[in-house]
Amino acid sequence: MVIDDFAGCELEARRAAGLDRRIRWIDGAQDTWVTVDGRRALLLCSNNYLGLANHPAVREAAAKAAVDYGAGAGASRLISGSMRLHRELEEQLAAFKGTDAALLFNSGYHANVGTITTLVGNGDAVFSDELNHASIIDGCRLSGACIRIYQHNDVEHLDALLAGTVARRRLVVTESVFSMDGDRAPLTAICDLAERYNAMVMVDEAHATGVVGPEGRGVIAAEGLQHRVAVQMGTLGKALGTFGAFVAGSRAVTDWLLNTARSFVYTTALPPPVVAAAAAALRIARTDAERRQRLHDNAEYLRSAFEQLGLRVGARGTHILPVFISDSGHAVRISERLLSEGVFVQGIRPPTVPAGTARLRVTPMSTHKAEDLAFAVEAFSRVFAEEL
Ligand SMILES: *Cc1c(COP(=O)(O)O)cnc(C)c1O
């Protein structure tokens, strides 16, 4: 068929550039050790940072909700009615984020696309960090607003772009902890600027929620910006170990989204087991400070070990450790060598990251033990001794 010719050509071009992707098969749960393509390996590339995806209390909450409420939500919440589980989780999330209200979305992707397209449209302007996640980029593109990309975390560049706009409605959007670099946005400075230019601020806390700040409430809470950021987005699928996402803000914002965000209105609500599991995970994330501390300790241990091996590691003080390789093919080869040594780490390549900045993205979990991390460092040491 003609489609197979097209597909074949496209795939061949990706393969030739070292950019083809494939799925690796895992047996069992997302735990510290997994069976990848039939081989035991230490998992160092999951966003299940706190180890909650397979936590007994979280699993039990999902199982109980499945028994009590069934497997599915039946329709969009605006159609067949919303279960109280969803409302309760929204109230807990609003309290967690220090806002009046929160609205659940089916994923971070849905949340970003639906929110950005609601906040801005034709004739408006959106200011987006150059390293923002694909779901933010897609939201910006779909919104129809004029898109201005500022250099990564560069407040002066953002200032210049804001000064040059005539659009009435302006939105600045950034991640708080960047997904592939692990560094933090200068949120206070961004809020200062936004206020000066009368712009709204939206912050994606996908990688900070559950991990950073008091009770894991994120960078916004850590910097006391709850009342200066119009829209706080967070996900349930990363540190909270389950699935879904939310937007926290004023009641006016969440009501506006409930009415107009197409990725909220036109999709079936999250299944009850997922919602109940997320609520259980949120309780643990808020109260188990030791679990959060172990994640940061594990990340610090790996960082200093990698630095001692002479590897080029990204920003300090974060749980996401990019080990820069540059060349895409090289990054994939190293990741395969590491897997053969029993360590599962992905090579991250364009277009996920800018050209020439391929890297291994290493993410420890709270549940990794000292001997797990020592095992990883040995494997890195052997592989990089051959490869660099
Ligand atoms: C993962 C991620 C998302 C998407 O969240 P999902 O719930 O996985 O769809 C959005 N923004 C950032 C920064 C992310 O890393």
The ligand as an SDF file (V2000), in Angstrom:
LIG
                    3D

 15 15  0  0  0  0  0  0  0  0999 V2000
    5.4190   15.0060   31.1070 C   0  0  0  0  0  0  0  0  0  0  0  0
    5.1820   16.4570   30.9220 C   0  0  0  0  0  0  0  0  0  0  0  0
    3.9390   16.9360   30.5090 C   0  0  0  0  0  0  0  0  0  0  0  0
    2.8510   16.0050   30.0720 C   0  0  0  0  0  0  0  0  0  0  0  0
    2.2740   15.3670   31.1600 O   0  0  0  0  0  0  0  0  0  0  0  0
    1.5230   13.9760   30.9260 P   0  0  0  0  0  0  0  0  0  0  0  0
    0.6370   13.8590   32.0960 O   0  0  0  0  0  0  0  0  0  0  0  0
    2.5810   12.9360   30.8620 O   0  0  0  0  0  0  0  0  0  0  0  0
    0.7760   14.1240   29.6320 O   0  0  0  0  0  0  0  0  0  0  0  0
    3.7470   18.2900   30.4550 C   0  0  0  0  0  0  0  0  0  0  0  0
    4.7450   19.1550   30.7710 N   0  0  0  0  0  0  0  0  0  0  0  0
    5.9630   18.7240   31.1470 C   0  0  0  0  0  0  0  0  0  0  0  0
    7.0090   19.7100   31.4750 C   0  0  0  0  0  0  0  0  0  0  0  0
    6.2210   17.3660   31.2140 C   0  0  0  0  0  0  0  0  0  0  0  0
    7.4400   16.9340   31.5270 O   0  0  0  0  0  0  0  0  0  0  0  0
  1  2  1  0
  2  3  1  0
  2 14  2  0
  3  4  1  0
  3 10  2  0
  4  5  1  0
  5  6  1  0
  6  7  2  0
  6  8  1  0
  6  9  1  0
 10 11  1  0
 11 12  2  0
 12 13  1  0
 12 14  1  0
 14 15  1  0
M  END
$$$$
